[in-house]
Amino acid sequence: MNRQSKDVTTAAGNLLTTPGLVALAGVFVLAAWYSQAGILLLAGLFLATAGLARLWNRLSLAGVRAERHLNGTRFFPGESIACTLQLFNRKPLPLPWVQLENDLPAGFRLEEPAGPPGAEAIRRSASLLWYRGITWKLKLVGERRGYYPIGPLKITSGDFL
């Protein structure tokens, strides 16, 4: 069992970056200064949505765990080895999208139909509700003799925007 993983969060668009939020806050302050109720309400709603999305983005991978299980450690060229990928969301915050990625060494390939020929990585996407998990079963084929270290799992997720 190999339990290495790398957590990555991604920002969705330009609004959630710090300069975008500062510009939006500037519009909010100017609308308040000039008593523009409609613009003030709209800028306030955008700020609240952007703040919630940024918080969601920051907390999206907290409590998320990924595991990879291989049914063996040795095989002959041309044989397949079963690989099970599991992803668990162990928090009350649902994930609208999450992607699990695992790079494959040069001597491995995915057995059809789990992936296209020549694929260099395993990529699986899903959405997970709170306290739920998902399992993917696939087969890897070793094309030639050798030592093939399989890299860490990479988990990517973010907000609902």
Buried (B, 14 or more C-beta within 10 A) or exposed (E): EBEEBEBEBEBBEEBBEEEBBEEBEEBBEEBBEEEBEEBBEBBBEBBEBBEEBBEBBEBBBEBBBBBBBBEEEEBEEEEBBEBBBBBBBEBEBBBBBBBBBBBBEEBBBBBEEBBEEEEEEBEBEBBBEEEBBBEBEBBBBBEEEEEBEBBBBBBBBBBBB
